[in-house]
């Protein structure tokens, strides 16, 4: 019954010119066309994509595209879409005079789609020489709650069609062969010259042939795709569409790296090892600079004038909601330190939707580049945090580590510009530090299974969350020992379990094979954790070759292992 009602509604949408219209949000959708090739010869195919930005709660839409049928003919079943859950109740129609129309809808009560989407694509065959223009005349958008809006974007894309002898236009006079398309592939690197649309976005659609050639010519495990502006033009960002079907059969650890300006976004190219899943057709990477009026004043003060970048990844038109171990993405931002800035105190902020700033804990600076693994798409900016403590002279070996973690708000001083590096760490303090470093969210709904952890204790959420995650297990008498000093061996056990929960590998491939002189004093439950962390270099012993497993850990020692945990 729902399907029948939806069908009737769509027919009315096609026939009614006075459909009640509801306004979209203040920032309505923008529409544009992208075209697979700017120059072709007669007989070749061109793919035209209809794209939208800032769509909200879309459950149905109608596309209207006009073209010159003498120059180009639609191929196959005309419009197609990769948007999940959308069906063509009314089949795509090829109307007279070069007008192509298609209507898509979601059935049932499925939630509407949001964000930047590829609404549809259509392939054409080039019939004869000339300049073939494609115009997006009208779009109707249906939102959740039976709200409709009609737009007349009148945006256009064109392709130059040449005959086999290289002539272009309406006469038979031979002209020079068209310039090579603005995509160059060399040694596994793709350089694309993008055309800027009205909003300043460089839109580039690579072909399967571009990807195949890049794979064939690659000299390393990375295919770099760099987008540049046309000479003499400026852009606010790029949206690049990458066909990934060609990657289905690859072997090895191939990586894709998309670069625009100062930003590079990297992710695994192999299916099911990152954002690309088996059967994926297209990955879309968008990198944009954020206009200053869109940045909250509180954020401007801490960013201090550096550019804010908006980064987004879609697979087959759908947003990749979260990254992480299952969908690893690495972002790199080129950054030149200003005079007086210490590189270990360079950080990256994420600007949340509510305007608040969140520090990325795992950011690392190497050779002029800030590298980090974001948890999701969003707005990011490089910044510098000036922090120092006056009491680090006796633990100078840990100064850089302590300042790095303080800049990232992983740990704090004790007041009056002091850190107290030799102060002993309690078990509760180390758990809090560990969860903060790994950005593990503390659960306020967790219940305590420990006799000495009460709901009013400042460490209640941290300890109960760590217990729930399997990072801590407590003592044989049912207590946790929150206020007790943490031993070095217990610190190793918690670290090892945190690694395991976070999906991080402990690299022991460079182990020297050495053991501690007091190996026999290490508790059996801690032996494996100590051995693995020592082999990886995350924990170290003392100059006399001992580990001192029962000794209490200091704040400086705790900072050192957390610093190595984050691989800063």
Residue pairs with C-beta under 8 A, 6 or more apart in sequence:
2 107
2 108
2 109
3 107
6 89
6 105
6 107
7 89
10 60
10 89
10 90
10 103
10 105
11 90
12 19
13 19
13 60
13 62
13 103
13 140
13 142
13 148
14 62
14 90
14 101
14 103
19 140
19 148
19 150
20 148
21 148
21 149
21 150
22 143
22 147
22 148
22 149
23 149
24 56
24 141
24 143
24 149
25 54
25 56
27 54
28 54
28 149
28 151
29 52
29 53
29 54
29 55
29 56
29 141
29 151
30 52
30 53
30 54
30 153
30 198
30 199
31 50
31 51
31 52
31 53
31 136
31 139
31 151
31 153
31 155
32 51
32 53
32 136
32 153
32 155
32 197
32 198
32 201
32 203
33 48
33 49
33 50
33 51
33 134
33 136
33 155
33 156
33 157
34 48
34 49
34 51
34 157
34 203
34 204
34 205
34 241
35 46
35 47
35 48
35 49
35 134
35 157
35 158
35 159
35 205
36 46
36 47
36 48
36 49
36 205
36 207
37 44
37 46
37 159
37 181
37 207
38 159
38 160
38 181
38 182
38 195
39 159
39 160
39 161
39 162
39 178
39 179
39 181
40 46
40 126
40 159
40 160
40 161
40 162
41 126
41 161
41 162
41 163
41 164
42 126
42 127
42 128
42 129
42 161
42 162
42 163
42 164
43 125
43 126
43 164
44 125
44 126
45 75
45 123
45 124
45 125
45 126
46 72
46 123
46 124
46 125
46 126
46 132
46 159
47 121
47 122
47 123
47 124
47 205
48 65
48 121
48 122
48 123
48 124
48 134
48 157
49 118
49 120
49 121
49 205
49 241
50 63
50 65
50 118
50 119
50 120
50 121
50 136
50 139
51 116
51 117
51 118
51 119
51 203
51 239
52 116
52 117
52 119
52 139
53 115
53 116
53 199
54 115
54 116
55 113
55 114
55 115
55 116
55 117
55 141
56 112
56 114
56 143
57 111
57 112
57 113
57 114
57 143
57 144
57 145
58 112
58 113
58 114
58 117
58 141
58 142
58 143
59 105
59 106
59 110
59 112
59 113
59 142
59 143
59 144
60 103
60 104
60 105
60 106
60 141
60 142
61 103
61 104
61 119
61 139
61 140
61 141
61 142
62 101
62 102
62 103
62 104
62 138
62 139
62 140
63 79
63 100
63 101
63 102
63 103
63 119
63 120
63 136
63 139
64 99
64 100
64 101
64 136
64 137
64 138
64 139
65 99
65 100
65 101
65 122
65 134
65 135
65 136
65 137
66 97
66 98
66 99
66 100
66 134
66 135
66 137
67 98
67 100
67 124
67 132
67 133
67 134
67 135
68 98
68 130
68 132
68 133
69 97
69 98
70 127
70 128
70 130
71 126
71 127
71 128
71 130
71 131
71 132
71 161
72 124
72 125
72 126
72 127
72 132
72 134
72 159
72 161
73 124
73 125
73 127
74 94
74 100
74 122
74 123
74 124
75 122
75 123
75 124
75 125
76 123
77 91
77 92
78 92
78 93
78 94
78 100
78 102
78 122
79 88
79 92
79 100
79 102
79 120
79 121
79 122
80 120
80 121
80 122
81 104
81 118
81 119
81 120
81 121
81 317
82 118
82 281
82 282
82 316
82 317
83 104
83 113
83 117
83 118
83 119
83 316
83 317
83 318
84 316
84 317
84 318
85 106
85 107
85 110
86 104
86 105
86 106
87 104
87 105
87 106
87 107
88 102
88 103
88 104
89 103
89 105
90 102
90 103
92 100
92 101
92 102
93 100
93 101
93 102
94 100
95 101
99 137
100 122
102 120
104 119
104 120
105 142
106 112
111 144
112 143
112 144
113 318
114 319
115 312
115 314
115 319
116 239
116 284
116 286
116 312
116 314
117 314
117 317
118 241
118 282
118 284
118 314
118 317
119 139
124 132
124 134
126 132
126 159
126 161
127 161
128 161
128 163
129 161
129 162
129 163
129 167
129 168
129 169
129 170
130 161
130 168
130 169
130 170
131 158
131 159
131 160
131 161
131 168
131 169
132 158
132 159
132 160
132 161
133 156
133 157
133 158
134 156
134 157
134 158
134 159
135 154
135 155
135 156
136 153
136 154
136 155
136 156
137 152
137 154
138 150
138 151
138 152
138 153
139 150
139 151
139 153
140 148
140 149
140 150
140 151
141 148
141 149
141 150
141 151
142 148
143 149
155 197
155 198
160 168
160 178
161 168
162 168
162 177
162 178
165 174
166 174
166 175
166 176
166 177
166 178
167 173
167 174
167 175
168 175
168 178
169 175
182 192
182 193
182 194
182 230
183 190
183 191
183 192
183 193
183 204
183 206
183 207
183 210
184 190
184 191
184 192
185 210
185 213
185 214
185 217
186 217
187 217
187 218
187 219
188 214
188 215
188 217
188 218
188 219
188 220
188 222
188 223
188 224
189 214
189 223
189 224
189 225
189 226
190 206
190 210
190 214
190 223
190 224
190 225
190 226
191 226
191 228
192 204
192 206
192 225
192 226
192 227
192 228
192 240
193 204
193 227
193 228
193 229
193 230
194 202
194 203
194 204
194 227
194 228
194 229
194 230
194 235
194 238
194 240
195 202
195 203
195 230
196 202
196 229
196 230
196 233
196 234
196 235
197 203
199 236
200 234
200 235
200 236
200 237
201 235
201 236
201 237
201 238
201 239
201 286
201 288
202 227
202 228
202 229
202 235
202 237
202 238
202 239
202 260
203 238
203 239
203 240
203 241
204 227
204 238
204 239
204 240
204 241
205 240
205 241
206 225
206 240
206 241
206 242
206 243
207 243
208 243
208 245
208 246
211 223
211 242
211 243
211 244
211 246
211 247
212 246
214 223
214 225
215 223
215 246
215 247
215 250
215 254
218 254
221 252
221 253
221 254
221 255
222 254
222 255
222 256
222 257
222 266
223 254
223 255
223 256
223 257
223 269
224 257
224 259
224 264
225 240
225 242
225 256
225 257
225 258
225 259
226 258
226 259
226 260
227 238
227 240
227 258
227 259
227 260
229 235
236 288
236 289
236 291
237 260
237 286
237 287
237 288
237 289
237 310
238 260
238 286
238 287
238 288
239 284
239 285
239 286
240 258
240 260
240 284
240 285
240 286
241 282
241 283
241 284
242 256
242 258
242 282
242 283
242 284
242 285
243 281
243 282
244 269
244 271
244 276
244 280
244 281
244 282
244 283
245 280
245 281
247 254
247 269
247 270
247 271
247 276
248 271
248 278
250 269
250 270
252 270
253 268
253 270
254 268
254 269
254 270
255 266
255 267
255 268
255 269
256 266
256 267
256 268
256 269
256 283
257 264
257 265
257 266
258 264
258 265
258 266
258 285
258 287
259 265
260 287
261 287
261 289
262 307
262 309
262 333
262 334
262 335
263 287
263 309
263 311
263 331
263 332
263 333
263 334
264 331
264 332
265 285
265 287
265 311
265 313
265 329
265 330
265 331
265 332
266 329
266 330
266 331
266 332
267 274
267 275
267 276
267 313
267 327
267 328
267 329
267 330
268 274
268 275
268 276
268 328
269 276
270 276
271 277
271 278
271 279
271 280
272 278
274 327
274 328
274 329
275 283
275 313
275 315
275 320
275 323
275 327
275 329
276 283
276 315
277 315
280 315
280 316
281 316
282 315
282 316
282 317
283 313
283 314
283 315
284 313
284 314
284 315
284 317
285 312
285 313
286 310
286 311
286 312
286 313
286 314
287 309
287 310
287 311
288 309
288 310
289 307
289 308
289 309
289 310
290 307
290 308
290 309
290 310
290 351
290 379
292 300
295 303
295 308
295 351
296 351
296 355
298 355
298 356
298 357
299 308
299 349
299 351
299 355
299 357
299 381
302 349
302 357
302 383
303 349
303 381
303 382
303 383
304 383
304 384
306 335
306 381
306 382
306 383
307 381
308 351
308 379
308 380
308 381
309 333
309 379
309 380
309 381
310 378
310 379
311 331
311 374
311 377
311 378
311 379
311 380
312 319
312 377
313 319
313 320
313 329
313 377
314 320
319 377
320 327
320 377
321 376
322 375
322 376
323 329
323 373
323 374
323 375
323 376
324 373
324 375
324 503
325 502
325 503
325 504
326 503
328 373
329 373
329 374
330 371
330 372
330 373
331 371
331 372
331 373
331 374
331 380
332 369
332 370
332 371
333 348
333 369
333 370
333 380
333 382
334 368
334 369
335 346
335 365
335 368
335 369
335 370
335 382
336 368
337 343
337 346
337 384
338 384
341 384
342 403
343 365
344 365
344 400
344 403
344 404
344 407
344 568
345 384
345 385
345 386
345 387
345 403
345 404
345 407
346 363
346 365
346 370
346 382
346 383
346 384
346 407
347 359
347 360
347 363
347 382
347 383
347 384
347 385
347 407
347 408
348 359
348 360
348 363
348 370
348 372
348 380
348 381
348 382
348 383
349 357
349 358
349 359
349 360
349 380
349 381
349 383
350 357
350 358
350 359
350 360
350 374
350 378
350 379
350 380
351 357
351 378
351 379
351 380
351 381
352 358
352 378
359 408
359 409
360 372
360 374
360 380
360 408
361 408
361 409
361 410
361 436
361 437
361 438
361 439
361 566
362 372
362 373
362 566
362 567
362 568
363 370
363 371
363 372
363 408
364 370
364 371
364 372
364 567
364 568
365 371
370 382
374 380
375 439
385 406
385 407
385 408
387 403
387 406
387 407
388 403
388 417
389 402
389 403
389 406
389 413
389 417
389 418
389 419
390 417
390 418
391 418
391 419
391 420
391 421
392 398
392 399
392 402
392 419
392 421
394 421
394 422
395 402
395 421
395 422
395 556
398 421
398 556
398 557
398 559
398 560
401 559
401 560
401 563
401 568
402 411
402 419
402 421
402 556
402 559
404 563
404 568
405 411
405 437
405 559
405 562
405 563
405 568
406 412
406 413
406 419
409 436
410 433
410 436
410 437
410 562
410 566
411 433
411 436
411 555
411 559
411 562
413 419
413 420
414 420
414 423
419 555
420 555
421 554
421 555
421 556
421 559
422 554
422 555
422 556
423 554
423 555
424 485
424 552
424 553
424 554
424 555
425 433
425 485
425 486
425 491
425 552
425 553
425 554
425 555
425 557
425 558
426 482
426 483
426 484
426 485
426 486
427 472
427 480
427 481
427 482
427 483
427 484
427 485
427 486
427 490
428 457
428 459
428 462
428 463
428 480
428 482
428 483
429 459
429 486
429 558
430 486
430 491
430 494
430 553
430 558
431 459
431 462
431 463
431 466
431 471
431 472
431 494
432 459
432 462
433 558
433 562
434 466
434 471
434 494
434 495
434 498
434 562
435 442
435 462
435 465
435 466
435 471
437 562
437 565
437 566
438 498
438 502
438 565
440 465
440 469
440 498
440 501
440 502
441 465
442 461
442 462
442 465
443 461
443 464
443 465
443 468
444 461
446 461
446 464
446 465
446 467
446 468
447 464
448 454
448 455
448 460
448 463
448 464
448 467
449 464
449 467
449 474
449 478
450 463
450 467
450 474
450 478
450 479
450 480
450 482
451 477
451 478
451 479
452 479
452 480
452 481
452 482
453 459
453 460
453 463
453 464
453 480
453 482
454 460
457 463
457 482
459 482
463 472
463 480
463 482
466 472
466 494
467 473
467 474
467 480
469 501
470 497
470 501
471 494
471 497
471 498
471 501
472 480
472 494
472 497
474 480
474 481
475 481
485 552
485 553
486 552
486 553
486 558
487 549
487 550
487 551
487 552
487 553
488 539
488 547
488 548
488 549
488 550
488 551
488 552
488 553
488 557
489 522
489 523
489 526
489 529
489 530
489 547
489 549
489 550
490 526
491 539
491 553
491 557
491 558
491 561
492 526
492 529
492 530
492 533
492 539
493 525
493 526
493 529
495 529
495 533
495 538
495 539
495 561
495 565
496 506
496 528
496 529
496 532
496 533
497 529
498 565
499 505
499 506
499 565
504 565
506 532
506 533
506 536
506 538
507 536
508 532
508 535
508 536
510 536
510 537
511 534
511 535
511 536
515 531
516 522
516 530
516 534
516 541
516 545
516 546
516 547
517 544
517 545
517 546
518 546
518 547
518 548
518 549
519 547
521 547
521 549
521 550
522 530
522 547
522 549
523 549
526 549
530 539
530 547
530 549
533 539
533 561
534 540
534 541
534 547
537 564
538 561
538 564
538 565
539 547
539 561
541 547
541 548
542 548
